Amino acid sequence: MKKNYLTGFLTGLCGALLVFMLMGTAYFRFFYAPRLQTVPIGDTKVSEDEEEPYGHIVSKLSVLQMLIDTYYLDEVDNEALATGIYKGFVAGLNDPYSTYYTKEEFSNLQESSSGVYHGIGAVVSQDRKTGVITIVRPYKDGPAYKVGLLPDDIIYKVEGEEVTGKDLAEVVSKMKGKEGTKVNISIIRDGEAEPIDFTIVRQKINIPTIEYEMLEDDIGYIQIIEFDEITVSQFNEAIDKLEKMGMKGLVVDVRNNPGGLLESVVQMLDRLIFKGLIVYTEDKYHNREEERAEDPNKFDKPLAVLINGNSASASEIFAGAIQDYEIGTVVGTTSFGKGIVQKIIPLSDGTAVKLTISNYFTPKGRSLNGTGVEPDIEVELLDELKQLVTIPHDKDNQLQKAIEVIKEQIQ
């Protein structure tokens, strides 16, 4: 009898727990999940096989919530818990370019693409394989430049937390902040036995997306630092002024340019090439979208484009199109090899998600993802120049080679 009683008790207890879990799952699905659905999915139908993994996730989350509520010792920050779930969900794609942005991170991202933000004033890059984050270039006279950060410095810690392998956008967000506030950064520098600590005062950064000047022998020089919203007008203004000054040839420098907006690079290439295909993309359904030059005119002077291993994304679209149409000579070293397109999708609560949505191809159908643009003339930058923030033109062996190429075509 005792045995029957015990068996009945355990059976009843397990049944109660099962009912509790099912009710929790139902509550989550019907009351909580709908509020998170901020991007409409239309009339798309999902089969039971496709839906099942997500149903399992929802069920497991309800169990984890029950365990945390029952056993976890400290107070729970529900917002931080939710953010961790969203970030982890996207991180599970194992794509270094797809990420979830909090409200603050998305706001900072929008600031950067408009050409103005508050932070340390430096371009950074992340190695896709190792996760190491490196200073590519401090902006001249910016906070990072003033305290002594150099190209190739490895960012080891931000506010005491190691950042290798962390999402790049998240790390950049931590370095940004209100003007006048401080951020502590530790770097690893080649030749130094121990990490070096810096305290940097954040300030308003006006990103200098274009710099230009007339070199000797009437050769124009335009450096494109990033492809942002304001870059198109700055680029056109630079060409107009150089042409009025009697420009006979042009060097466009996209070395250390991490990329930027597809729309911007397309409009800038429209100024340089004949009417025709600039770049095309293909998504997971093999849908093809083309970006074409509409201006019937073409830049008709000798042209050279400088690239290196930090020239990525939009920079590679720029160099690849020039190379395919054979209207300029690409000089330097092989570019980064980021031949994929991301789309930022804002959500209704102020957050956003960035997803890799397609591959892009040059006008001749070349995919540059993982391979990059190979220069027509390969020139490695001299070792003694690699950690200089500003390289004098007369010492810059890559630039001098590009100038040599232009001079040969002018004569």
ROGUMAR-719986 format. One line per field, with one value per residue (C-alpha): residue number from 1; residue in three letters; x negated, y negated, z. Coordinates in nm, 3 decimals, padded with zeros to 5 digits, always signed. Layout:
BEGIN
seq NUM; ...
type ALA; ...
c1 X; ...
c2 Y; ...
c3 Z; ...
This chain:
BEGIN
seq 1; 2; 3; 4; 5; 6; 7; 8; 9; 10; 11; 12; 13; 14; 15; 16; 17; 18; 19; 20; 21; 22; 23; 24; 25; 26; 27; 28; 29; 30; 31; 32; 33; 34; 35; 36; 37; 38; 39; 40; 41; 42; 43; 44; 45; 46; 47; 48; 49; 50; 51; 52; 53; 54; 55; 56; 57; 58; 59; 60; 61; 62; 63; 64; 65; 66; 67; 68; 69; 70; 71; 72; 73; 74; 75; 76; 77; 78; 79; 80; 81; 82; 83; 84; 85; 86; 87; 88; 89; 90; 91; 92; 93; 94; 95; 96; 97; 98; 99; 100; 101; 102; 103; 104; 105; 106; 107; 108; 109; 110; 111; 112; 113; 114; 115; 116; 117; 118; 119; 120; 121; 122; 123; 124; 125; 126; 127; 128; 129; 130; 131; 132; 133; 134; 135; 136; 137; 138; 139; 140; 141; 142; 143; 144; 145; 146; 147; 148; 149; 150; 151; 152; 153; 154; 155; 156; 157; 158; 159; 160; 161; 162; 163; 164; 165; 166; 167; 168; 169; 170; 171; 172; 173; 174; 175; 176; 177; 178; 179; 180; 181; 182; 183; 184; 185; 186; 187; 188; 189; 190; 191; 192; 193; 194; 195; 196; 197; 198; 199; 200; 201; 202; 203; 204; 205; 206; 207; 208; 209; 210; 211; 212; 213; 214; 215; 216; 217; 218; 219; 220; 221; 222; 223; 224; 225; 226; 227; 228; 229; 230; 231; 232; 233; 234; 235; 236; 237; 238; 239; 240; 241; 242; 243; 244; 245; 246; 247; 248; 249; 250; 251; 252; 253; 254; 255; 256; 257; 258; 259; 260; 261; 262; 263; 264; 265; 266; 267; 268; 269; 270; 271; 272; 273; 274; 275; 276; 277; 278; 279; 280; 281; 282; 283; 284; 285; 286; 287; 288; 289; 290; 291; 292; 293; 294; 295; 296; 297; 298; 299; 300; 301; 302; 303; 304; 305; 306; 307; 308; 309; 310; 311; 312; 313; 314; 315; 316; 317; 318; 319; 320; 321; 322; 323; 324; 325; 326; 327; 328; 329; 330; 331; 332; 333; 334; 335; 336; 337; 338; 339; 340; 341; 342; 343; 344; 345; 346; 347; 348; 349; 350; 351; 352; 353; 354; 355; 356; 357; 358; 359; 360; 361; 362; 363; 364; 365; 366; 367; 368; 369; 370; 371; 372; 373; 374; 375; 376; 377; 378; 379; 380; 381; 382; 383; 384; 385; 386; 387; 388; 389; 390; 391; 392; 393; 394; 395; 396; 397; 398; 399; 400; 401; 402; 403; 404; 405; 406; 407; 408; 409; 410; 411
type MET; LYS; LYS; ASN; TYR; LEU; THR; GLY; PHE; LEU; THR; GLY; LEU; CYS; GLY; ALA; LEU; LEU; VAL; PHE; MET; LEU; MET; GLY; THR; ALA; TYR; PHE; ARG; PHE; PHE; TYR; ALA; PRO; ARG; LEU; GLN; THR; VAL; PRO; ILE; GLY; ASP; THR; LYS; VAL; SER; GLU; ASP; GLU; GLU; GLU; PRO; TYR; GLY; HIS; ILE; VAL; SER; LYS; LEU; SER; VAL; LEU; GLN; MET; LEU; ILE; ASP; THR; TYR; TYR; LEU; ASP; GLU; VAL; ASP; ASN; GLU; ALA; LEU; ALA; THR; GLY; ILE; TYR; LYS; GLY; PHE; VAL; ALA; GLY; LEU; ASN; ASP; PRO; TYR; SER; THR; TYR; TYR; THR; LYS; GLU; GLU; PHE; SER; ASN; LEU; GLN; GLU; SER; SER; SER; GLY; VAL; TYR; HIS; GLY; ILE; GLY; ALA; VAL; VAL; SER; GLN; ASP; ARG; LYS; THR; GLY; VAL; ILE; THR; ILE; VAL; ARG; PRO; TYR; LYS; ASP; GLY; PRO; ALA; TYR; LYS; VAL; GLY; LEU; LEU; PRO; ASP; ASP; ILE; ILE; TYR; LYS; VAL; GLU; GLY; GLU; GLU; VAL; THR; GLY; LYS; ASP; LEU; ALA; GLU; VAL; VAL; SER; LYS; MET; LYS; GLY; LYS; GLU; GLY; THR; LYS; VAL; ASN; ILE; SER; ILE; ILE; ARG; ASP; GLY; GLU; ALA; GLU; PRO; ILE; ASP; PHE; THR; ILE; VAL; ARG; GLN; LYS; ILE; ASN; ILE; PRO; THR; ILE; GLU; TYR; GLU; MET; LEU; GLU; ASP; ASP; ILE; GLY; TYR; ILE; GLN; ILE; ILE; GLU; PHE; ASP; GLU; ILE; THR; VAL; SER; GLN; PHE; ASN; GLU; ALA; ILE; ASP; LYS; LEU; GLU; LYS; MET; GLY; MET; LYS; GLY; LEU; VAL; VAL; ASP; VAL; ARG; ASN; ASN; PRO; GLY; GLY; LEU; LEU; GLU; SER; VAL; VAL; GLN; MET; LEU; ASP; ARG; LEU; ILE; PHE; LYS; GLY; LEU; ILE; VAL; TYR; THR; GLU; ASP; LYS; TYR; HIS; ASN; ARG; GLU; GLU; GLU; ARG; ALA; GLU; ASP; PRO; ASN; LYS; PHE; ASP; LYS; PRO; LEU; ALA; VAL; LEU; ILE; ASN; GLY; ASN; SER; ALA; SER; ALA; SER; GLU; ILE; PHE; ALA; GLY; ALA; ILE; GLN; ASP; TYR; GLU; ILE; GLY; THR; VAL; VAL; GLY; THR; THR; SER; PHE; GLY; LYS; GLY; ILE; VAL; GLN; LYS; ILE; ILE; PRO; LEU; SER; ASP; GLY; THR; ALA; VAL; LYS; LEU; THR; ILE; SER; ASN; TYR; PHE; THR; PRO; LYS; GLY; ARG; SER; LEU; ASN; GLY; THR; GLY; VAL; GLU; PRO; ASP; ILE; GLU; VAL; GLU; LEU; LEU; ASP; GLU; LEU; LYS; GLN; LEU; VAL; THR; ILE; PRO; HIS; ASP; LYS; ASP; ASN; GLN; LEU; GLN; LYS; ALA; ILE; GLU; VAL; ILE; LYS; GLU; GLN; ILE; GLN
c1 +00.000; -00.285; -00.443; -00.120; -00.080; -00.438; -00.396; -00.074; -00.231; -00.528; -00.303; -00.084; -00.387; -00.536; -00.199; -00.169; -00.518; -00.435; -00.116; -00.312; -00.572; -00.310; -00.121; -00.449; -00.523; -00.174; -00.200; -00.534; -00.410; -00.079; -00.153; -00.526; -00.638; -00.387; -00.521; -00.870; -00.746; -00.825; -00.916; -00.611; -00.647; -00.338; -00.156; -00.465; -00.371; -00.608; -00.591; -00.580; -00.933; -01.068; -00.878; -00.967; -01.323; -01.189; -00.913; -01.181; -01.372; -01.064; -00.991; -01.346; -01.351; -01.043; -01.217; -01.531; -01.320; -01.155; -01.495; -01.636; -01.329; -01.350; -01.722; -01.924; -02.068; -02.093; -01.854; -01.790; -01.835; -01.558; -01.667; -02.024; -01.893; -01.676; -01.961; -02.186; -01.925; -01.890; -02.265; -02.330; -02.057; -02.215; -02.567; -02.460; -02.476; -02.856; -02.875; -03.116; -02.914; -02.566; -02.479; -02.203; -02.218; -02.075; -01.915; -02.239; -02.450; -02.211; -02.207; -02.589; -02.591; -02.358; -02.583; -02.890; -02.732; -02.623; -02.985; -02.969; -02.995; -03.143; -03.432; -03.809; -03.852; -04.005; -03.935; -03.951; -03.943; -03.885; -04.055; -03.779; -03.975; -04.141; -03.891; -04.180; -04.078; -04.343; -04.381; -04.397; -04.438; -04.380; -04.219; -04.473; -04.427; -04.159; -04.168; -04.334; -04.598; -04.671; -04.734; -04.965; -04.769; -04.936; -04.837; -04.865; -04.811; -04.599; -04.305; -04.338; -04.090; -03.817; -03.718; -03.912; -03.730; -03.916; -03.766; -03.936; -03.665; -03.389; -03.153; -03.330; -03.022; -02.980; -03.344; -03.320; -03.002; -03.190; -03.456; -03.192; -03.002; -02.912; -03.155; -03.398; -03.365; -03.663; -03.725; -04.011; -04.178; -04.468; -04.665; -04.932; -05.208; -05.477; -05.808; -05.648; -05.662; -05.348; -05.012; -04.999; -04.709; -04.548; -04.275; -04.110; -03.865; -03.586; -03.506; -03.294; -03.448; -03.382; -03.492; -03.712; -03.578; -03.767; -04.106; -04.250; -04.533; -04.719; -05.056; -05.350; -05.310; -04.935; -04.848; -04.542; -04.528; -04.205; -04.205; -03.869; -03.869; -03.517; -03.214; -02.951; -02.647; -02.847; -03.131; -02.957; -02.928; -03.280; -03.420; -03.245; -03.360; -03.720; -03.719; -03.558; -03.821; -04.113; -03.989; -03.964; -04.326; -04.433; -04.451; -04.613; -04.582; -04.432; -04.533; -04.245; -04.364; -04.135; -04.406; -04.286; -03.930; -03.694; -03.408; -03.069; -02.752; -02.687; -02.480; -02.773; -03.034; -02.788; -02.724; -03.098; -03.179; -02.904; -03.129; -03.421; -03.291; -03.071; -02.703; -02.684; -02.697; -02.892; -02.819; -02.551; -02.437; -02.275; -02.075; -01.995; -01.712; -01.949; -01.767; -02.000; -02.004; -02.216; -02.362; -02.438; -02.606; -02.360; -02.591; -02.692; -03.022; -03.343; -03.656; -03.897; -04.231; -04.493; -04.374; -04.535; -04.373; -04.572; -04.460; -04.596; -04.489; -04.263; -04.069; -03.736; -03.379; -03.287; -03.658; -03.679; -03.370; -03.541; -03.874; -03.711; -03.493; -03.786; -03.991; -03.717; -03.657; -04.034; -04.002; -04.266; -04.559; -04.522; -04.843; -04.936; -04.860; -04.562; -04.253; -04.068; -03.824; -03.482; -03.254; -02.927; -02.650; -02.484; -02.147; -02.054; -01.690; -01.551; -01.301; -01.008; -01.156; -01.462; -01.692; -01.813; -01.964; -02.234; -02.230; -02.443; -02.192; -02.384; -02.711; -02.834; -03.014; -03.220; -03.098; -03.283; -03.120; -03.413; -03.332; -03.587; -03.477; -03.776; -04.007; -03.998; -04.114; -04.461; -04.648; -04.768; -05.101; -05.192; -05.388; -05.434; -05.454; -05.799; -05.815; -05.938; -05.623; -05.360; -05.315; -05.321; -04.988; -05.074; -05.315; -05.491; -05.406; -05.770; -05.839; -05.524; -05.658; -05.309; -05.191; -05.512; -05.455; -05.101; -05.236; -05.494; -05.215; -05.018; -05.323; -05.390; -05.036; -05.049; -05.367
c2 +00.000; -00.238; -00.153; -00.231; -00.556; -00.663; -00.572; -00.769; -01.068; -01.077; -01.032; -01.319; -01.542; -01.475; -01.543; -01.873; -01.975; -01.883; -02.090; -02.381; -02.364; -02.345; -02.640; -02.835; -02.756; -02.855; -03.182; -03.261; -03.179; -03.363; -03.661; -03.734; -03.618; -03.828; -04.147; -04.063; -04.011; -04.358; -04.271; -04.156; -03.818; -03.848; -03.535; -03.312; -02.960; -02.753; -02.375; -02.190; -02.055; -02.408; -02.544; -02.264; -02.380; -02.721; -02.560; -02.361; -02.683; -02.850; -02.546; -02.532; -02.903; -02.861; -02.582; -02.794; -03.083; -02.856; -02.732; -03.084; -03.205; -02.909; -02.875; -03.178; -03.358; -03.721; -03.969; -03.919; -04.205; -04.105; -04.349; -04.217; -03.861; -03.935; -04.113; -03.814; -03.585; -03.803; -03.848; -03.478; -03.382; -03.585; -03.484; -03.122; -03.190; -03.186; -03.481; -03.755; -04.018; -03.937; -04.088; -04.220; -04.587; -04.729; -05.073; -05.241; -05.040; -05.111; -05.481; -05.488; -05.308; -05.566; -05.844; -05.691; -05.649; -06.014; -06.123; -06.240; -06.052; -06.077; -05.848; -05.797; -05.873; -05.563; -05.313; -04.954; -04.615; -04.257; -03.944; -03.701; -03.392; -03.504; -03.767; -04.007; -04.375; -04.612; -04.988; -05.055; -05.430; -05.694; -06.008; -06.287; -06.523; -06.293; -06.159; -05.828; -06.011; -06.256; -05.985; -05.793; -05.500; -05.370; -05.164; -04.788; -04.831; -04.538; -04.633; -04.394; -04.532; -04.798; -04.903; -04.606; -04.345; -04.140; -04.201; -03.950; -03.747; -03.985; -04.134; -04.431; -04.653; -04.584; -04.674; -04.993; -05.085; -05.057; -05.295; -05.549; -05.757; -06.107; -06.384; -06.451; -06.107; -05.873; -05.521; -05.294; -05.090; -04.842; -04.764; -04.517; -04.670; -04.489; -04.520; -04.586; -04.308; -04.417; -04.568; -04.949; -05.125; -05.443; -05.664; -05.848; -06.137; -06.095; -06.387; -06.472; -06.317; -06.461; -06.176; -06.314; -06.088; -06.263; -06.432; -06.567; -06.776; -06.847; -06.675; -06.768; -06.744; -06.822; -06.479; -06.485; -06.280; -06.181; -05.967; -05.805; -05.716; -05.570; -05.543; -05.731; -05.942; -06.262; -06.106; -06.131; -06.511; -06.545; -06.321; -06.512; -06.842; -06.716; -06.610; -06.940; -07.146; -06.935; -06.962; -07.341; -07.337; -07.161; -06.797; -06.570; -06.240; -06.107; -05.872; -05.746; -05.599; -05.346; -05.186; -05.113; -05.196; -04.948; -05.015; -05.166; -05.227; -05.050; -05.344; -05.580; -05.378; -05.325; -05.698; -05.773; -05.514; -05.666; -05.972; -05.766; -05.493; -05.476; -05.400; -05.033; -04.768; -04.861; -04.567; -04.303; -04.095; -03.752; -03.642; -03.295; -03.256; -03.347; -03.675; -03.918; -04.293; -04.520; -04.862; -05.054; -05.379; -05.619; -05.909; -05.873; -06.055; -05.888; -06.011; -06.046; -06.099; -05.847; -05.685; -05.469; -05.314; -05.228; -04.928; -04.713; -04.433; -04.668; -04.780; -04.604; -04.582; -04.907; -04.974; -04.642; -04.723; -05.049; -04.891; -04.587; -04.795; -05.017; -04.705; -04.524; -04.821; -04.873; -05.246; -05.256; -05.067; -04.906; -04.935; -04.796; -04.463; -04.224; -04.364; -04.219; -03.992; -04.087; -04.014; -03.986; -04.234; -04.307; -04.466; -04.647; -04.585; -04.827; -04.682; -04.875; -04.895; -05.091; -04.791; -04.640; -04.331; -04.317; -04.009; -03.893; -03.877; -03.833; -03.794; -04.069; -04.038; -04.274; -04.371; -04.070; -03.834; -03.797; -03.704; -03.865; -03.703; -03.540; -03.631; -04.009; -04.227; -04.143; -04.456; -04.501; -04.610; -04.461; -04.687; -04.608; -04.911; -04.948; -04.803; -05.127; -05.303; -05.060; -05.214; -05.577; -05.755; -05.994; -05.882; -06.163; -06.141; -06.138; -05.838; -05.644; -05.383; -05.261; -05.613; -05.686; -05.377; -05.495; -05.839; -05.673; -05.483; -05.805; -05.992; -05.719; -05.761; -06.140; -06.151
c3 +00.000; +00.086; -00.246; -00.434; -00.242; -00.322; -00.688; -00.708; -00.535; -00.775; -01.076; -00.963; -00.896; -01.241; -01.401; -01.216; -01.327; -01.685; -01.676; -01.524; -01.802; -02.075; -01.927; -01.908; -02.270; -02.378; -02.184; -02.347; -02.695; -02.684; -02.458; -02.470; -02.815; -03.013; -02.855; -02.987; -03.341; -03.474; -03.833; -04.035; -04.207; -04.425; -04.533; -04.537; -04.429; -04.219; -04.211; -03.881; -03.942; -03.984; -03.686; -03.443; -03.355; -03.253; -03.050; -02.869; -02.797; -02.652; -02.435; -02.307; -02.230; -02.013; -01.821; -01.777; -01.654; -01.399; -01.277; -01.251; -01.061; -00.828; -00.759; -00.873; -00.571; -00.687; -00.842; -01.212; -01.461; -01.701; -01.970; -01.965; -01.972; -02.276; -02.456; -02.396; -02.551; -02.862; -02.908; -02.854; -03.099; -03.380; -03.275; -03.328; -03.703; -03.665; -03.903; -03.784; -03.970; -03.836; -03.501; -03.276; -03.174; -02.853; -02.870; -02.769; -03.015; -03.301; -03.217; -03.220; -03.553; -03.706; -03.576; -03.740; -04.084; -04.083; -04.042; -03.679; -03.349; -02.999; -02.917; -02.940; -03.311; -03.468; -03.742; -03.614; -03.783; -03.666; -03.795; -03.894; -03.786; -03.460; -03.343; -03.274; -03.297; -03.429; -03.467; -03.841; -03.817; -03.550; -03.694; -03.695; -03.397; -03.249; -02.889; -02.982; -03.184; -02.903; -02.640; -02.871; -03.017; -03.335; -03.640; -03.571; -03.194; -03.075; -02.852; -02.557; -02.303; -02.288; -01.935; -01.796; -02.008; -02.268; -02.611; -02.842; -03.011; -02.901; -03.158; -03.318; -03.310; -02.937; -02.866; -03.072; -02.884; -02.553; -02.680; -02.778; -02.525; -02.411; -02.495; -02.211; -02.050; -02.019; -02.146; -02.035; -02.307; -02.287; -02.601; -02.702; -02.912; -03.106; -02.922; -02.580; -02.319; -02.130; -02.232; -02.232; -02.059; -02.191; -02.049; -02.338; -02.310; -02.563; -02.788; -03.088; -03.397; -03.740; -03.961; -04.240; -04.514; -04.797; -04.811; -05.135; -05.278; -05.600; -05.616; -05.838; -06.215; -06.182; -06.044; -05.821; -05.502; -05.324; -05.010; -04.931; -04.562; -04.541; -04.768; -04.567; -04.655; -04.681; -04.883; -05.223; -05.221; -05.080; -05.355; -05.634; -05.485; -05.470; -05.837; -05.945; -05.764; -05.886; -06.245; -06.214; -06.094; -06.415; -06.302; -06.564; -06.374; -06.050; -05.768; -05.550; -05.219; -05.044; -04.831; -04.475; -04.582; -04.408; -04.649; -04.574; -04.769; -05.098; -05.223; -05.171; -05.361; -05.648; -05.683; -05.670; -05.936; -06.152; -06.174; -06.309; -06.544; -06.854; -06.825; -06.727; -06.455; -06.141; -05.909; -05.864; -05.570; -05.535; -05.230; -05.094; -05.348; -05.637; -05.689; -05.864; -05.805; -06.019; -05.947; -06.264; -06.362; -06.519; -06.611; -06.980; -06.915; -06.800; -06.622; -06.916; -06.742; -06.625; -06.302; -06.031; -05.721; -05.408; -05.199; -04.913; -04.680; -04.483; -04.792; -04.748; -04.874; -05.054; -05.114; -05.298; -05.503; -05.600; -05.696; -05.858; -06.093; -06.196; -06.265; -06.460; -06.690; -06.729; -06.677; -06.404; -06.254; -05.911; -05.705; -05.360; -05.194; -05.207; -05.036; -04.735; -04.920; -04.783; -05.076; -04.887; -04.817; -04.484; -04.425; -04.105; -04.013; -03.751; -03.505; -03.359; -03.008; -03.124; -03.151; -03.478; -03.633; -03.901; -04.124; -04.414; -04.699; -05.025; -05.211; -05.438; -05.770; -05.983; -06.333; -06.478; -06.227; -05.987; -05.627; -05.399; -05.073; -04.908; -05.197; -05.236; -05.524; -05.647; -05.758; -06.114; -05.968; -05.630; -05.396; -05.025; -04.796; -04.641; -04.288; -04.132; -04.254; -04.124; -03.777; -03.890; -03.850; -04.134; -04.406; -04.596; -04.965; -05.072; -04.843; -04.936; -05.180; -05.277; -05.361; -05.548; -05.764; -05.844; -05.938; -06.163; -06.341; -06.396; -06.529; -06.785; -06.921; -06.925; -07.134
